[in-house]
Amino acid sequence: TAVSRVSRHSQVRAVLRTEQRRLGENGAVMEGRDIGSVVFPDAAVKIFLEAPAGERAKRRIDERGAGAPPEEIARALVVRDERDAAVNPFVPAADAVVIDTSDRTADDVFAHALEIVSDRLAEPS
């Protein structure tokens, strides 16, 4: 994808990292492959969402409607993950809470994430 082609340039990544840090300097909710590990390694709360390629493909089909066969979409997601991993591996930060979203609705995942945030922010520093 275009994102993968652009993001493999270290100068582009440095500019984006600086801008992301500026945007989040007063607190923010951000998502991205390296937000918790590189951009904000000291963030108070880090949540890593995961689901198998087949589930992600199903969700993509549901979001975009009819199109390519599910197997092709799943295969494309795997290829993208492999390509992106060469530049920026998709692994959770050591202190991230991992949520497997496979059998959860978006509302359930959101509620669980809010619980995590509330618990983490309530803990004494």
C-alpha positions as CSV (number, residue, x, y, z in Angstrom):
1,T,0.0,0.0,0.0
2,A,1.0,3.6,-0.3
3,V,1.4,3.9,3.5
4,S,3.9,1.1,3.5
5,R,5.9,2.6,0.6
6,V,6.1,6.0,2.3
7,S,6.6,4.8,5.9
8,R,9.7,2.9,5.0
9,H,11.6,6.1,4.7
10,S,13.3,7.0,8.0
11,Q,13.1,10.7,7.3
12,V,9.3,10.5,6.8
13,R,8.9,8.4,10.0
14,A,11.0,11.0,12.0
15,V,8.8,13.9,10.8
16,L,5.6,11.9,11.6
17,R,6.9,10.9,15.0
18,T,7.7,14.5,15.9
19,E,4.2,15.6,14.8
20,Q,2.5,12.8,16.6
21,R,4.3,13.7,19.8
22,R,3.3,17.4,19.3
23,L,-0.3,16.4,18.9
24,G,-0.3,14.2,22.0
25,E,1.8,16.4,24.3
26,N,-1.3,17.3,26.4
27,G,-2.8,13.8,26.4
28,A,-4.4,12.0,23.6
29,V,-5.8,8.7,22.3
30,M,-3.8,7.5,19.3
31,E,-3.6,4.3,17.3
32,G,-0.8,3.0,15.2
33,R,1.8,0.3,14.9
34,D,4.4,2.0,17.0
35,I,2.5,4.6,19.1
36,G,3.1,2.7,22.4
37,S,6.6,1.4,21.6
38,V,8.2,4.3,19.8
39,V,6.1,7.5,19.7
40,F,4.9,7.4,23.4
41,P,6.9,4.7,25.1
42,D,6.1,6.3,28.5
43,A,2.3,6.5,27.9
44,A,0.2,5.7,31.0
45,V,-2.0,3.3,29.1
46,K,-1.2,1.1,26.1
47,I,-3.7,-1.2,24.5
48,F,-2.8,-3.6,21.7
49,L,-5.7,-5.0,19.7
50,E,-5.3,-8.2,17.8
51,A,-7.4,-10.6,15.7
52,P,-6.5,-13.3,13.2
53,A,-6.3,-12.4,9.6
54,G,-9.5,-14.2,8.8
55,E,-11.5,-12.2,11.3
56,R,-9.8,-8.9,10.2
57,A,-10.7,-9.8,6.6
58,K,-14.4,-10.4,7.6
59,R,-14.5,-7.1,9.3
60,R,-13.0,-5.4,6.2
61,I,-15.6,-7.0,4.0
62,D,-18.4,-5.9,6.4
63,E,-17.0,-2.3,6.4
64,R,-16.6,-2.0,2.6
65,G,-19.3,-4.2,1.3
66,A,-19.1,-6.7,-1.5
67,G,-15.8,-7.0,-3.5
68,A,-13.0,-9.4,-3.5
69,P,-13.5,-12.9,-2.1
70,P,-12.8,-13.2,1.6
71,E,-9.8,-15.5,1.0
72,E,-8.2,-12.9,-1.3
73,I,-8.8,-10.1,1.3
74,A,-7.3,-12.3,4.1
75,R,-4.3,-13.1,1.9
76,A,-3.8,-9.4,1.1
77,L,-3.9,-8.6,4.9
78,V,-1.2,-11.2,5.5
79,V,0.9,-9.8,2.7
80,R,0.5,-6.3,4.1
81,D,1.4,-7.4,7.6
82,E,4.5,-9.1,6.3
83,R,5.6,-6.1,4.3
84,D,4.9,-3.7,7.1
85,A,6.8,-5.9,9.6
86,A,9.9,-5.3,7.6
87,V,9.7,-1.6,8.4
88,N,7.7,-1.5,11.7
89,P,6.9,-4.8,13.3
90,F,3.3,-5.1,14.7
91,V,4.1,-6.2,18.2
92,P,2.8,-4.9,21.5
93,A,4.9,-2.8,23.8
94,A,6.1,-4.8,26.8
95,D,3.7,-3.0,29.1
96,A,0.7,-3.0,26.8
97,V,-2.6,-4.8,27.6
98,V,-3.4,-7.1,24.8
99,I,-7.1,-7.6,23.8
100,D,-8.0,-10.4,21.4
101,T,-11.0,-8.9,19.6
102,S,-11.8,-12.1,17.7
103,D,-15.1,-12.8,19.5
104,R,-16.0,-9.3,20.6
105,T,-18.2,-6.6,19.2
106,A,-16.8,-3.1,18.8
107,D,-18.9,-1.9,21.7
108,D,-17.5,-4.8,23.9
109,V,-13.9,-3.9,22.9
110,F,-14.5,-0.3,23.7
111,A,-16.0,-1.0,27.1
112,H,-13.1,-3.3,27.9
113,A,-10.6,-0.6,26.9
114,L,-12.4,1.9,29.0
115,E,-12.1,-0.4,32.0
116,I,-8.4,-0.8,31.4
117,V,-7.9,3.0,31.1
118,S,-9.9,3.6,34.3
119,D,-8.0,0.9,36.2
120,R,-4.6,2.1,35.0
121,L,-5.3,5.8,35.7
122,A,-6.7,4.9,39.2
123,E,-3.5,3.1,40.2
124,P,-1.1,5.2,42.4
125,S,2.0,6.3,40.5
